[in-house]
Amino acid sequence: MELRLERLWPKETYTVGRLYIDNKFFCNTLEDKVVDKNKNGVFDNGEKKVYGESAIPYGKYKVIYNWSPKFGRNLPRLLDVPHFEGILIHSGNTAKDSAGCILVGNNSAVGRLSESRYTSDCLNKKIEAAQKRGESITINIV
């Protein structure tokens, strides 16, 4: 399974994008502000991570579906993200709910997601099924 997150609308404190599954639009995304301005997958040339306020670097990451102690349930987890640990794809309504993670839902108001828990649950089912089938799951952030 190939996920692709297209970051389309970077703002001062958040970034709105679109998530595709195997090249089909699935939902909108909401992340913290993009720090990797030159889109090379690393923080360089003065780019600095600020805990709880910076989106992860651009790049391709392996995704697994496993237990999140913070949320008390299984969630998609991105592996080997430079400068970050515990990056999940989960529900939330504003960038304040992110802490570097990728939030999913419908971008129905400026800087906000709606139907986030429902969208997250639908995504979880798809990712869990792919993992059970033994598929490789990746996310490419562009």
C-alpha positions in Angstrom: 0.0 0.0 0.0 1.3 3.4 -1.0 0.2 6.5 0.8 1.0 9.9 -0.6 0.6 13.1 1.3 0.7 16.2 -0.8 1.3 19.3 1.3 -0.6 22.0 -0.6 -1.4 24.9 1.7 1.4 25.8 4.1 0.5 28.5 6.5 2.3 30.3 9.4 1.2 27.7 12.1 -0.1 24.7 10.2 -0.1 22.9 6.8 -3.2 21.5 5.0 -2.7 18.7 2.4 -4.3 15.7 0.8 -3.8 12.1 1.5 -4.0 9.5 -1.4 -4.1 5.7 -1.1 -2.7 4.0 -4.1 -3.1 7.2 -6.1 -6.8 7.7 -5.1 -7.8 10.7 -3.0 -8.7 9.6 0.5 -8.9 12.7 2.8 -7.4 16.0 3.8 -4.6 16.2 6.2 -3.5 18.8 8.8 0.1 19.1 10.2 2.2 21.6 12.0 4.0 24.2 10.0 6.6 23.0 7.4 10.2 23.7 8.5 11.9 21.7 5.6 11.5 24.7 3.2 13.8 23.3 0.6 12.0 20.0 0.6 15.2 17.9 0.8 14.2 15.7 3.7 16.6 17.2 6.3 16.7 20.3 8.4 19.6 22.4 7.0 20.4 26.0 6.0 18.9 27.4 9.2 15.8 25.1 9.3 15.1 24.2 12.9 12.7 21.8 14.5 10.5 23.3 17.2 8.9 20.6 19.4 5.2 20.4 18.9 5.2 23.1 16.2 7.1 21.5 13.2 6.0 19.1 10.6 8.2 16.1 9.8 10.7 16.4 6.9 9.6 15.6 3.3 10.5 12.0 2.3 9.3 8.4 2.1 8.7 6.5 5.3 7.7 2.9 6.2 4.4 2.7 8.0 3.4 0.0 10.5 0.1 -0.4 12.4 0.8 -0.9 16.1 -0.1 0.0 19.6 0.0 3.6 20.8 0.3 3.9 24.5 -0.7 7.6 24.4 -4.0 6.8 22.5 -4.6 3.4 24.0 -5.2 1.7 20.6 -3.5 0.7 17.4 -2.6 3.5 15.0 -0.4 3.9 11.8 3.2 4.8 12.9 5.9 6.2 10.6 9.3 4.7 11.1 12.8 6.3 11.0 11.6 9.9 10.7 14.7 12.2 11.2 14.6 14.3 14.4 11.2 12.8 15.4 9.9 9.8 17.4 6.5 8.4 17.7 5.0 10.0 14.6 1.5 8.7 14.1 -1.4 9.3 11.7 -4.5 10.0 13.9 -7.6 12.1 14.5 -7.5 15.7 15.6 -9.1 19.0 14.7 -6.4 21.6 14.7 -2.6 21.7 14.5 -2.5 21.9 18.3 -3.6 18.3 18.3 -0.6 17.3 16.1 2.7 17.5 17.9 4.4 16.6 14.6 1.9 13.8 13.7 -0.4 13.7 10.6 -4.0 14.4 11.3 -6.7 13.2 8.9 -10.3 14.4 8.2 -12.2 16.8 6.0 -10.8 20.4 5.7 -14.2 22.1 6.1 -13.1 25.3 7.9 -9.9 27.4 7.8 -7.1 25.5 9.7 -9.5 22.8 11.0 -10.5 19.3 10.2 -14.0 17.8 10.7 -15.1 14.1 10.8 -11.5 13.3 11.9 -12.2 10.3 14.1 -14.4 8.7 11.5 -11.7 9.3 8.8 -9.0 8.0 11.0 -11.0 4.8 11.8 -11.6 4.2 8.1 -7.8 4.7 7.3 -6.9 2.4 10.2 -9.1 -0.4 8.8 -7.4 -0.1 5.4 -3.9 0.0 6.8 -4.6 -2.9 9.2 -5.9 -5.0 6.4 -2.9 -4.3 4.2 -0.5 -5.2 7.1 -2.4 -8.5 7.7 -2.0 -9.3 4.0 1.7 -8.8 4.4 1.9 -5.8 2.1 4.6 -3.2 2.5 3.1 0.1 3.6 4.8 3.4 2.9 4.0 7.1 2.9 5.6 9.6 0.5 5.4 13.2 1.7 5.7 15.5 -1.2 
